[in-house]
């Protein structure tokens, strides 16, 4: 299977560029719903996801609160948990040493994809 690979931050954010990817042949199991994969940079999604790990995503523009996804916020991309509550919308790390990132009214925000789970 040939699939596109990108790199994104699990912590402070990375710049995502449509031209900054590589196509590789993958021989390990890939979730059937996966559209693309990214290599993670950082430890903010530990212990469940590790620095350098290849994570698979399904393109999706809407997520439910609690979903793990790939997001664009003010020019950078993040792999985080999407949380919606009475205090607002947040990108939340699984590693407790990182504070939630609020999504503010005038931020540039987009949902790229949901973590592929099948």
Secondary structure, DSSP 8 states (H G I E B T S, - for coil): -EEEEEEEESSS-B---TTS-EEEE--S---TT-SEEEEEESSTTTTTS-TT-EEEEEE-S---TT-EEEEEETTEEEEEEEEEETTEEEEE-SSTTS--EEE-TTS-EEEEEEE---
